[in-house]
Amino acid sequence: MFIDINPKLPMRDKTVTSNFFISKLGFHRSGSVDYEGYLMLQKDNIQIHFFEFKELDPKQNYGQVYIRTDEIDELYQSMLDKKISIHPSGDLQIKPWGQKEFSILDPDNNLLTFGQSY
């Protein structure tokens, strides 16, 4: 049976990615080993893994992950308070499919969409 999923997204610079997710989004490193060219981060019950792709052109990166939350309004406000840029077409809004969502981009242009059932 499937029990979990951990998306893997590209990153150009492990330090930049780590700093963004830890200092801005409140993640922490997962696991006890620091692998070269690989990063595992966790917050609450989710993990996101990153693989090194130094030649990545952020303008051509289509990495995406959808993160479900049960505190969308508070999360959105905390991102605004921390001056985290909201995606230009990703402001907090209720979508036709019954989700309240917003989106941000990480330093490598991976799209992070946060959603809650409405």
N, C-alpha and C positions, 0 to 999 in steps of 0.2 A: 504494500500500500504506500502511496505517496504521503509523506508527513510534513514536508517543509520545502521551501524554495528559496534560493539565494541568488539573486541576479548578479551577473558579472558585467561590469562596465569598463570601458577603456579609460586609461589615465595617461597623461604625458609625464607627470612629475608626482611621484609618491608623496613627497613632503607637502606640496601645494594641496593635493587632494586631501591628505590627512588633516592638514590644518583647517581647511574649509569645513569638512564634516565634523571635526571634533570641536573647534572653537565656535563655529557659527551655528551648527545644527545639533550639537550636544551628543554626538556619537562617541564611542570609545573603541579602542582596538580590541579585536576579538582574537582569542588564542594566545598561546604563550611563545610562539616562534615568529620572528620577523623574517619573512621570506623575501628574497631579492626579487624585485619586479612584481610583487603581489601584495595586496593589502586587503585585510578583512576588518570591517567595521560593524559595530552593532549599536543599536539603540532600542531599548525596550525589548520587544519580541522579534525584531527584524535584523537581518544581516544583509549587508551589501558587500560584494567582493569586487575588487578592481584589479585589472591586469595592465601591466606596463605596455604602452604603445607610443613610444617617443615620437614617431613620425605622424601621429594623428593630426589631421587638419580639423580643428574644432568646427569650422564652417561646414564640414562634410560629415560631421558626427551625428548619427541618428540614434545613439543610445538613449533608452528611455526606461523608466521604472515607475510603476504606480504604487503608491504607499497609502494604505488605508489607515485612517485614524478615527478616534471617537471624540476628538476635541478640535475640530477643524477651525472654529472661530478663534480659539485661544492660540493655536499654532500659527495661523495667519497673522494675528496681531503681534506675536513674538517675533516673527520674521520681519515685519515692518519696524518694530522697535529696535531690532538689531541692524537695521538698514540693509537687509538682504534684498537684492533686486528681484522683484516679481517679474516673471516672463511678460513681455509686452502684450501678449494676448492671453495671459493666464491669471488675471485678477480673480479673486474669490467670487464665484457665481454658482447658481444652481443650474445644472445641465438638464437637458430634456430627458436624459436616461435616469434621473432621480438621484444624482450625486451632487453634493456641494463640493467644489474643487477649486484648487489654484495650483500654479506651476512655477518652478524656478529652474534656473540652469546652474549646473556646477561649473567649476573652472574649465572643464573640457567640453562644455556644451551638452553634457548629458542632461536630458529633460527629466526632472523629478516632479511628478504630479501627485498631489496629496488630495485624498478624497474621503468623504463620509456620506453614508446613506442619508438621504433627506426625507 
